[in-house]
Amino acid sequence: MPPLFLCQLSRLVFGRQKSVWGVYLYLSSSFGGYADMRPRLFITGPSGSGKSTLIRRELGELANRAGGFRTIRERDAEGRIIGFEICSADGYGPKDRFLDLSGEKPRIDLGVFDRVGLEYLRRATERRFAVLDEIGGVELLNDRFMDEFARYLQGTQPCIGVIKGPGPAGKLVEMMGLTVRYELARRALYEHLRTDPNTLLLELTGEDDGEVLAAVREWVAEFAN
């Protein structure tokens, strides 16, 4: 872990308090790498801050080698979001809509995670690394899928992904009328990843995100190439 003196050093370097990890990544990247990069890197942050875009951009063609899954926004001709689909991380597998926003009321199909989500998660370990983009949404209400995800986290495969933060999750709860069960599951997952010694959890805000960019680039160089 980075030493605690970096908290004080951050005020001198940046003129304000940055996270310990932020200073650590800044300094260590300046000297050619991070001594403590972890095999699992998850990014959280507000909707629209560029989390998925950042991962896709930095992976580039390497994404074709990834196991796991991605979430795709579906839009109508006017650009309005009408649904969300899950597809394979490499883009070659079947996709299925789990959240339909095209009607008067939003509709959730949790069966999608049984039909295709489980297969993508189980087969992720056949590849060198996985992309899990994103986790922390309505799939938390599918017990079979989350049991499989818990088993996946017991393994050692490197993965990079997005986890839904409290802001986007709150909007999802409001829009879908989700129960307390969802919020408890989301908090438990977030806390598990935050405290897991094999996982680095960073927040992308859309401003001053150099530390997150540096971490993603280092992860790609170490685990995806």
GIPE-V500283 format. One record per helix or strand. SS is the DSSP state (H for helix, E for strand). FROM is the first residue (numbers start at 1). TO is the last residue. If there is no record, write none. Layout:
ss=SS from=FROM to=TO
ss=SS from=FROM to=TO
This chain:
ss=H from=5 to=14
ss=H from=20 to=30
ss=E from=40 to=45
ss=H from=51 to=65
ss=E from=67 to=75
ss=E from=81 to=88
ss=E from=96 to=100
ss=E from=107 to=108
ss=H from=111 to=126
ss=E from=129 to=135
ss=H from=138 to=141
ss=H from=143 to=153
ss=E from=158 to=163
ss=H from=166 to=176
ss=H from=180 to=195
ss=E from=199 to=204
ss=H from=210 to=224
